[in-house]
């Protein structure tokens, strides 16, 4: 019997009502009926690269790691993590995760996962992919919650995550790298790029680029941009709150409050660099 029922009632009046949650007052803890037990499984699958020109990799919760290689047999390493209310429930969630590596036609293979059955509210699922395949592929990757790391790619690259860091090293094709919440690190040598993050800094090495066109944008974060002797573009840098610095040689450089413009190399190409809250540093490689 509680020695002080008035105190219990007072604390109970202060606790917020959260739909779907069970509040426990006796031991001072409270929580929702989400997963309490997790289980993990790993497997490796071969990736047929004969006639392969493109890969589409997606996971709702999980990381994507792609490493380009010379031709030959590719591989997909899969790590699944499932959660439930009990060990049996977590295993049932694991059994409900279906990973697929399937042809999408026209030389494209799709890699991802889905629930075999209707997902129970207390379940959670996470699938991480590590893929090794020819570096010449066109690569399309997306995760909602997780990091994307892409290395040694010579084709077009799209890498998008809602929550997580993006790290890319590519050349030859175009680059689209986007994170809603997370920093972006890019080493790029190609003609066209779009780098966007809503919250996070951007570090981009364009020192191997020739003429380049594109946008580098962050809403909240600093931008560090490295250029080389052959990098060419009409460049425009703008920030609402932050410092503008340039160590690179810019022809026709003009600098005013929150804005810097100039010409890199021959001026072929157009590069816009924007941040709302943060500085921009244009570096000479």
C-alpha positions in Angstrom: 0.0 0.0 0.0 1.4 3.4 -0.9 2.2 5.4 2.2 1.5 8.7 0.4 -1.4 8.3 -2.1 -1.7 12.1 -2.6 1.9 12.2 -3.9 1.2 9.3 -6.3 -1.8 11.1 -7.6 0.1 14.4 -8.0 2.9 12.7 -10.0 0.3 10.9 -12.1 -1.3 14.2 -13.0 2.0 15.5 -14.3 2.7 12.6 -16.6 1.8 13.3 -20.3 -0.6 11.1 -22.1 1.2 9.3 -25.0 -1.0 7.2 -27.3 0.1 3.5 -27.4 2.3 3.8 -24.3 2.1 2.1 -20.9 3.2 4.3 -18.0 4.7 2.6 -15.0 5.0 4.8 -11.9 6.0 2.4 -9.2 9.7 2.1 -10.2 10.0 5.5 -11.8 10.2 4.2 -15.4 7.8 4.5 -18.3 8.0 3.6 -22.0 6.2 2.6 -25.2 5.4 -0.9 -26.3 8.1 -1.0 -28.9 10.8 -3.7 -29.5 12.7 -4.8 -26.3 14.6 -7.8 -27.8 16.7 -7.8 -31.0 18.3 -10.4 -33.1 20.8 -10.2 -35.9 21.6 -12.4 -38.9 24.2 -12.1 -41.7 24.5 -13.7 -45.1 26.5 -13.3 -48.3 25.1 -13.5 -51.8 26.8 -13.5 -55.2 26.0 -10.7 -57.6 25.8 -11.6 -61.3 27.6 -8.8 -63.2 27.3 -10.2 -66.7 25.4 -7.6 -68.7 25.0 -5.4 -65.6 25.0 -1.7 -66.2 23.2 -0.2 -63.2 22.5 -1.0 -59.5 19.6 0.3 -57.5 20.1 -0.2 -53.7 17.6 0.9 -51.1 16.9 0.2 -47.4 14.4 2.0 -45.2 16.5 1.6 -42.1 20.1 0.7 -42.5 23.4 1.6 -44.1 24.7 1.2 -47.7 28.4 0.6 -48.5 29.4 0.3 -52.1 33.0 -0.4 -53.3 33.8 -0.3 -57.0 36.1 -2.9 -58.3 37.5 -4.3 -61.5 35.2 -6.6 -63.5 34.4 -10.1 -62.3 32.0 -11.6 -59.7 30.2 -9.1 -57.5 29.0 -9.7 -54.0 26.3 -8.5 -51.5 26.9 -8.8 -47.8 23.7 -8.5 -45.8 23.2 -7.8 -42.1 19.6 -8.0 -40.8 18.5 -6.7 -37.4 15.0 -7.4 -36.2 13.3 -6.4 -32.9 10.2 -7.6 -31.0 8.6 -7.8 -27.6 10.2 -11.2 -26.8 12.8 -13.4 -28.3 10.2 -15.4 -30.2 8.6 -12.2 -31.4 12.0 -10.8 -32.6 12.6 -14.0 -34.4 9.2 -13.8 -36.0 10.1 -10.3 -37.2 13.4 -11.6 -38.6 11.6 -14.3 -40.5 9.3 -11.6 -41.9 12.2 -9.7 -43.5 12.6 -10.5 -47.1 15.8 -9.4 -48.9 15.8 -9.4 -52.7 18.5 -9.1 -55.3 16.6 -9.2 -58.5 16.8 -8.1 -62.1 14.8 -5.0 -63.0 15.5 -5.3 -66.8 17.6 -3.2 -69.1 20.8 -4.3 -67.4 19.7 -3.1 -64.0 19.7 -5.1 -60.7 17.7 -4.0 -57.7 18.8 -4.7 -54.2 16.5 -4.1 -51.2 14.1 -5.6 -48.6 10.5 -5.7 -47.6 8.2 -7.3 -45.1 6.8 -10.6 -46.2 3.6 -10.0 -44.1 1.9 -7.0 -42.5 4.4 -5.5 -40.0 3.3 -5.7 -36.4 3.5 -2.3 -34.5 6.0 -3.7 -32.0 8.4 -5.0 -34.7 11.4 -3.1 -36.0 13.6 -4.0 -39.0 17.0 -2.8 -40.2 19.0 -4.2 -43.2 22.6 -3.1 -44.0 24.2 -3.7 -47.4 27.8 -4.0 -48.3 28.1 -4.3 -52.1 31.2 -5.0 -54.3 30.6 -4.6 -58.0 32.3 -3.1 -61.1 33.1 0.6 -60.7 31.7 1.5 -64.1 28.1 0.9 -63.1 25.4 3.6 -62.8 24.6 3.7 -59.1 21.3 4.7 -57.4 21.2 4.4 -53.6 18.7 5.5 -51.0 18.1 5.0 -47.3 15.8 6.8 -44.9 17.8 6.2 -41.7 21.5 5.4 -42.2 24.8 6.3 -43.7 25.8 5.9 -47.3 29.4 5.3 -48.3 30.4 5.0 -52.0 34.0 4.6 -53.2 35.7 4.2 -56.6 32.8 4.7 -59.0 33.2 5.9 -62.6 29.5 6.1 -63.6 26.6 8.3 -62.6 25.9 8.3 -58.8 22.8 9.2 -56.8 23.1 8.9 -53.0 20.3 10.1 -50.8 19.6 9.6 -47.1 17.1 11.3 -44.9 19.1 10.9 -41.7 22.8 10.1 -42.0 26.1 11.0 -43.5 26.9 10.7 -47.2 30.5 9.9 -48.2 31.2 9.6 -52.0 34.3 9.2 -54.1 33.4 9.1 -57.8 34.6 10.3 -61.2 33.5 10.4 -64.8 29.7 10.5 -64.4 27.4 13.0 -62.7 27.0 13.1 -58.9 23.8 13.8 -56.9 24.4 13.5 -53.1 21.7 14.5 -50.6 21.1 14.3 -46.9 18.3 15.9 -45.0 20.1 15.6 -41.7 23.8 14.8 -42.0 27.1 16.0 -43.4 28.3 15.2 -46.9 31.9 14.4 -47.9 32.6 14.2 -51.6 35.7 13.6 -53.7 34.6 14.2 -57.3 36.1 14.4 -60.8 33.3 15.0 -63.4 31.3 17.5 -65.3 28.1 17.9 -63.2 27.2 17.7 -59.5 24.5 18.5 -57.0 25.3 18.3 -53.3 22.5 19.2 -50.8 22.1 18.8 -47.1 19.6 20.6 -44.9 21.5 20.2 -41.7 25.3 19.5 -41.8 28.5 20.6 -43.3 29.8 19.9 -46.8 33.4 19.1 -47.6 33.9 18.7 -51.4 37.2 18.0 -53.2 36.8 19.1 -56.8 40.5 19.4 -57.4 40.5 16.7 -60.2 37.6 18.4 -62.0 37.9 20.2 -65.3 34.9 22.3 -66.4 32.2 21.7 -63.8 28.6 22.8 -63.4 26.4 22.4 -60.4 25.1 23.4 -57.0 26.6 22.9 -53.5 24.0 23.8 -50.8 23.6 23.4 -47.1 20.9 25.2 -45.0 22.8 24.9 -41.7 26.5 24.2 -41.9 29.8 25.3 -43.3 31.1 24.5 -46.8 34.7 23.7 -47.6 35.4 23.4 -51.4 38.8 22.4 -52.8 39.7 23.2 -56.4 42.7 22.4 -58.6 44.6 24.2 -61.3 42.4 22.6 -64.0 39.1 23.3 -62.3 37.0 25.7 -64.4 33.7 27.5 -63.6 32.1 30.8 -63.1 31.6 30.5 -59.3 29.2 32.3 -57.0 29.3 31.8 -53.2 26.6 33.2 -50.9 25.9 32.9 -47.2 23.4 34.6 -44.9 25.4 34.2 -41.7 29.0 33.3 -42.0 32.5 34.2 -43.4 33.6 34.0 -47.0 37.2 33.0 -47.7 39.1 32.1 -50.9 42.7 30.8 -51.2 42.1 29.9 -54.8 43.1 32.1 -57.7 39.9 33.8 -58.9 39.8 36.2 -61.9 37.3 39.1 -61.7 36.8 38.4 -58.0 34.1 40.5 -56.4 33.3 40.3 -52.7 30.5 42.0 -50.8 28.5 41.3 -47.7 27.5 37.6 -47.8 28.5 37.2 -51.5 31.6 36.3 -53.5 31.9 35.8 -57.2 34.8 35.1 -59.6 36.1 32.9 -62.4 38.0 29.7 -62.0 40.3 28.7 -64.8 38.8 29.4 -68.2 35.4 30.1 -66.7 33.7 27.2 -68.6 31.0 25.8 -66.3 28.9 27.3 -63.5 29.1 26.6 -59.8 26.8 28.0 -57.1 27.8 27.5 -53.5 25.2 28.4 -50.9 24.7 28.1 -47.1 22.2 29.9 -45.0 24.0 29.5 -41.7 27.8 28.9 -42.0 30.9 30.0 -43.7 32.3 29.1 -47.1 35.9 28.4 -47.7 37.2 28.0 -51.2 40.5 26.2 -51.0 43.4 25.8 -53.5 44.4 22.2 -53.6 
